[in-house]
Amino acid sequence: MLRILAIVGGLILGLSLALLAYAWFNPSPPLPPNVKVWRAGDHTLKWSDFQSPQSAAYSPKYKTYVESNVAIRISSAFTFWVVPTDWNFSHWEAIPIVRTIAYVDRANSFAEPGLKIDQSLRSQLVLEHEQGHYNLQEAQRRRLQRVLRDLRGYGETPASAVEDLELKFSNVQSQFLGSDGQFDREQGAYDDDVYNNYGDHIVQQAWLKRIQDELNNRSGPLDPAKIQIEGQAITG
């Protein structure tokens, strides 16, 4: 009986340790309720994803009312493991395990009610434009994932190596995701080019193709200055 209890206790302990290890090495980014996570094969936006009661918002930048806006976000989380880099255990390296998620916050995405029930070409083009923002956000998430994954923290103790890694992680987050950060400017360039060309469908299609090429790993990061329309670079 004691042997059976010992075996069962060992199995329970082993399972508990395995679950703890899985949780540690599979960080879970925080997400608000009612989100649409970008997944391959399941990332097509519908007007039903725009659930905010708000119907429009004034844009000081464009000096007009914006009739739709998709609330795109990137959430990230990381854990780490720490290893010595010399036999004296006087230098340590912290290596991150990172997970990032691109998603739409449905509760904060809005659209003018007429767009949601209209089957016109205009309604389709506006939804297509918002889809471009969502797809661009996923491309940006993948870039951020690569940068964060390659970070390393160094220190003379495990704690100082982790502290160095956390600081670098925070700095990268601010650079890419902060207010007026790199990703915001890139999303703004997409809006600017389409708006400054009076919603030109060809301009939008050029952006959408370039974004899709990046998602399909056929190109590097998006460079608005290199997007071509009939041999001419778009300028906002």
N, C-alpha and C positions, 0 to 999 in steps of 0.2 A: 504493500500500500504506500509506504513512504517513498519507494522508488517511483511509483506512478505519479505521486504528488510532486516529486522533484522534477520529473520529466515535464509534467504539465506546467509547473512554475517556470521551468527553463524556456518552454515554448512561449509562454505569455511574456516573459521578460524579453526574449528575442524579438517577438512581434512588436512589442512596445518600442524597443530600440530602433527597429526597422522603420516604424512609423515616424518616430522622431527624426531619424536621418532623412527620410523622404521629405518631411515638412521643411527641414533645414535646407536641403539641397534643391528644393522646388519652391522658391519664394513666390508668394501670391500678391500681385499688385492690388491695392485697394480700389474698389469700384463702387460708385453710387448705385442705387436701385434703378431699374428701368433703363438699361443701356443696350446698345447694339454693338457687339464686339466685331471688329473686322476679322473675318476668317476667309480663307481661300474657298471659293465656291458659295460663300454666304455673306456677301457684303453689298448687295444691291439695295440702295435706298428706295423707300417708298414714301409717298406723302403721309402715310399713316405713322411714319417715324417722327414726324414733326408734331409734337404733342403739347407744346406750350400754348397757353391761351392767348399769348401776345400775337398780334397779326402783322406788325411792322415796327421798325425802329429807325429813328432819324440818324443819318450818318453825317457828322460834321466834315469828314474827309471828302465825301462826294456831294455834300450839300443837297441831299435828297433823302427820301425815305427808302429803306431797304425792305423789300417785301418778303424775303426769306433769309434764314440763316441756320446752318447746321452747326450744332454745338459739338465740335470735334475736340477730343482730348487724348493725351497719352499718359498712361499711368505706369509706374515702374517700381520695382522692388529688387533688393539684392541681399544675399548673404555672402559668406566668404569662408575660405579656409586659409590657414596660415602655416607656412613652412619655413624652417631655418635655411639660410643660404650659405652657411659655413659650418664647419665641424665644431666650432666653439660656441655655437648658438648665440652669437653676439649680433647677428644681422638676420632680419626676418622679412619675409615677403607675404603680403596679403593678396589673395587672388579672388576676384569676385565671381559669384554665380548670379547672373542677371536675368530677369524676365521683364519684358515690356509689353504693353497692350494698347492698341489704338481702338478707340470706341467713340460712339455717338451718344451723347447725353440727350435722350429723347425728350425729357421733361423741359429742357432749355432750348430745344430746337423749335423755331417757329416759321410759319408761312402764312401769307395772306389767304384767307379762306377760299377765295375764288380759285386759286391755283390748285387746291386740293381736289376740287370737283371738276375742273376744266380739263378737257381732253385735247386742248389745242396744242399746236406746235410750240407756242410760247411756254406753256406749262411744262412740256417735255424738256425744253431747252434749259429752263430754270432748274428743274430737278437734276438734269444732266450736269449743270454747273456745280450744284451742291455735291453731287457724286464725285466730281473732280477734286473738291476739297477733301472729301473723305479718303479717296484713293491716295492723294498726295500725303495725307497724314500717315497712312500706312507706310508709304515709301520713307517718310521721315523717321517713323518708328524703327524701321529696319536699320537705317543709318545710325540712329542713337544706340540701338542694341549692339551694333558692332563696336562703336566707340567705347561704350561702358564695359563691354566684355573684355576689351584689351587693356583696361586700366590695371595698374598694379600699385600697391601701397608698400612702402619700405620704412623700416625703423629698426632700432636696436633691441626692441622688445616686441612681442606679439601685439600688445596693446597699441604701441606707437605706430606699428605698421598698419593696423586697422584704422587708426585715427587718420593717417595719411591717405588711405584709400577712401575713407568717408569724405574727406575734404575734396579730393579730386572728383569724386562722384557728384558732390554738391555743385562744384564749379562747372562741370560739364552740363548738368541739368539746367543751371542758370543760363549758360551760353546758348543752349538750344531751345529750352522751353520757357525761359523767363519772358517777362513783358518786353516786347520789342526785341525778342531773341531771334536767332537765325530762322527758326521755323515760322514764326509769325511774319517775318519780313517776306519769306518765300510765299506764304499763303496770300499776303497782301499784293505781291507782284502778279499773282494769278488774277486776282480781282481787278487790279489796275489795268492790266492789258485788255481784259474783256470789256471793262467799263469804258476805257478810253477809246476803244474801237466800237463803241455803241452796241455792245452785245453781239458783235460779229460772230456768226456761227463758225466760220473758218478759223478765226483766232482761237476760239474755244477748243475746236477739234485738234488744233496743233498742240495745245497744252495737254489735252487728254491723251493724245498719242504718246507724247514724251513721258508723261507720268506712267502710262501703261508699260512703256518700254523699260522704265526703271524697275517696275514691279516684276517684269518678266526677265530681269537680269540681262537685258540687252544693252544697257547703258549705265553710266555712272550717275552720280547725283545730279539732280535737275539744275541746269544753269539757264535762267530765263533769257539771258542775252544770246543764247545759242539756239533758241527755238526758232525754227524756220517756217515761213509761209511763202511758198512759191519762190524760194531762194532769198527772201528778205527776212532779216532778224526782226522779231517783234520788239518794239520799244514802247514803254509805257508813257 
